[in-house]
């Protein structure tokens, strides 16, 4: 079949691999994990979330629990089974009506697009430990380098 200039099902040819389009890759794209040289991996974290109000009644800054990374991710967060609430928000500005309250003791899964962060605060008077699992969502084998506005 080499005389025809193509080989059906040959994964070494870019036009026949599942992740590549017939007309080539997108401009400025790199394979997922290109910067580190390692394939994407699941991360397991435990993050201590700060109370919304400290002992003096002063509002505290929220805790960054999921940093901004270029890949799309699936995030599973488990709050402890306590009588206090843990609130999530994609921005550092918290209002009780505009934030999501985690179910206590149950894992909650959400998906985050690339370069989106996730913040948390608690109504508890002490720090609360969240269990977090971050897994890249591999929808394709390429990621695009995106710049933030103003940087």
Secondary structure, DSSP 8 states (H G I E B T S, - for coil): -GGGT--TT-TTSGGGSTTS-TT---TTEEETTTTTTS----EEEEEEE-BSB-TTS-B---EEEE---SS-EEEEEEB-S-SS-EEEESSS---GGGSEE--BTSEEEEEE-TT--EEEEESSSS-EEEEEEEEE--SSSEEE----TT-
